[in-house]
C-alpha cells in the first residue's frame, strides 16, 4: 500500500513526536496544499466516521470551493495580493509582516487558518480525535497559525500541536510503516 508524505508525517509524530500517546490522531501538512492523515494506534485510516473521502481533507469544500482555494500557498498569496513586481513575496514574508504588526498580513493568516479549523472541526469530532498535529513548510509560522486554527475549531476537544520532529517525522513514519 502506498504511503504518502502526510501519512508518513503523522506516523512519525505518533511514534516519536507530538502525537505520541494519542490513540486517535490527525495530521495536517501545510505547504503548496493541504495534506492529511487520520490514524488509530498508528494505523492510517482512509475511511470511517469523520474521515473525508480517501482520508483527504483537500477534497473537502468550503463556501462551494475546494479547501485548497482557502488554505494553500497559492491561496495565501492571492488573498494577500502581493505588491512585489518581481514576484519575490512568499508566505514566509507575509508571516514576517504579520509578526511586525501589518494588519493585512495578519488578517490573511487569521482568515486562512480559522477557515481550516472550521472545515476540520466536524471531521475531528466525528473521528473522535484527541490530537491534531500540524506540519509542513507553513508550520514554521505556528505562532500565527495556532490561535486562528484554535478559533476555527471552536470547542472541538482536541489537543492542538505543531509537529515536533521536523523533516525527520516522514523518515521515522516511513520506517515505522515498513517494520
N, C-alpha and C positions, 0 to 999 in steps of 0.2 A: 504494500500500500504506500502511496506517495505521502511524503511528509513535507508540507510547505513551511516557509520560514516562520509564519505566525505560530504554527503548531510546535515547531522546534523551540521557539522562544518561550512559549508557555510551559512546555515540558521541562525545559532547563530551569525556569523560575520555580516550578513546582518541586523539582528535585533538589535544588540547592539555593534558591533565591527568595524573592518576595512573596511567592505563593506557597512556600514550604509550610506544611502543617494544615493546609486548607483542603478539605475533602472535595469541594466543588468550586472550581475557579474558572475565570475567563481572562484571556489575554488579548490585548488590542495592540497592534503595532501601527504607529502613525508616521507617515512619510509621504511618498508620492500618492498613496491612497491609504485605505484603512484595511489592515489585515486583522484576522480574528481567529481565536481558538477557544473551544469550550472543553473542559476536561473534568472527569470524575476519577479521583485517585490515580491521576497520571494517565488515564485512558481518554484519548481525544474522542469527542462526540461530534458527529456530523448531523445527527437527527435527534429528536426528542423534545420534550417540553422546554420551551424557551430558546431552543437552538434554531436560528434562522435557516433558511434553505441552504443545504450543504455546509452548514456551520459558518456561513459567510455574512458578516454584517454589512459588507459592501453591497450586498443585494437588497438591503432594506432601503426604504424610501422615506423621505420627509417632505411634506408640502408638495407631493406629487413628483419629486425629483429624487434621483439616486443619492444615497448618503454621501458619496464622494463629491457631489456638487456642493456640499456643505463643509465636508471635512476631508481635506487633502491639500497638498502643497499648492496645486493649481487653484483650488477654491479660495485659499487664504490670500494668495497673490492677487486674484481677481477682485476679491472683496476689498482688499486694501487699496487697489488701484495705484500701483507703484508709480513714482514720479521720476525714476531714473531713466533717462533716454537710452542708456546702453544696456538696460535690462539686468543690471547687476544686483538688484534688490532680491533678497530671498527671505524665507521665513525667519531665519536667524536674525537678520537685520530688523525685521518687523518686531520680533520679540525684544530685541535690544531697545528699540524705540518705545515699546510699551513699558519696559522697565524704567526708562528715562522719563516717563510721565506723559508721553504723547497719547492723547485721548483716542485718536482714530485707531492707532495700533492696538491699544488695549481693548477697544470696542470689538475689533476683528477677532481677537483671541477669545474674549468673553462670549461673543455670539457663536463662534465656531464650536467651542467645547461645551457650552451649555446645550447646544443642539445635539451634540454627540451623546451627552448624558441623557437627554430627553428620549432619544431614539433607543439607547441601550437599556434604560430602566425597566421596561416591560420584559425584555429578554432575561435580564439578570434576576428579576423576581420570579419569573416562571421557571427558570433553570435552578433556582434556589442557590445561587452563587453566594459564597461567603467572601470571595476576594475578586477584585478586578485589578489586574496588573497591566500597566501601560509601558510600552517600549517603542523602539523605532527612533528615527532621527529627531522627530519633534519632541521626544521625551526629555531632551536637554532643556526644554522650556517648561519643565514640570511646575515651577513656581507660578507660572501664568496659567497653565492648563488645569491644575488641580482644583482651584477654587471654582472655576466655571463648570468643570465636569461635575463636581460635587453638587453645585446648584442645579444642574440639569437632572441629576439622579434623584434629587429631592430626598424623600425619606427611605429610599431603597436601602435595605440593611446589608450593605456590602463594605468590606474593608477596601479602601482605595489606595493603591501603592504604585510607585514608579518601579520599573524593573531594577533589580539590584545587581545584576551580573553583566550589564552592558552587552557588548558583542559576544561575550562568552556564553550567553544564555542559549543561543541557537546551537552552538557546538555541544554544550552539555546536554541539551534536549535531543539532538540527533543521536548522540552516543547512547542516551537512555532508551531511545526508541529501538535501536538495533540490538540492545542487550536483553 
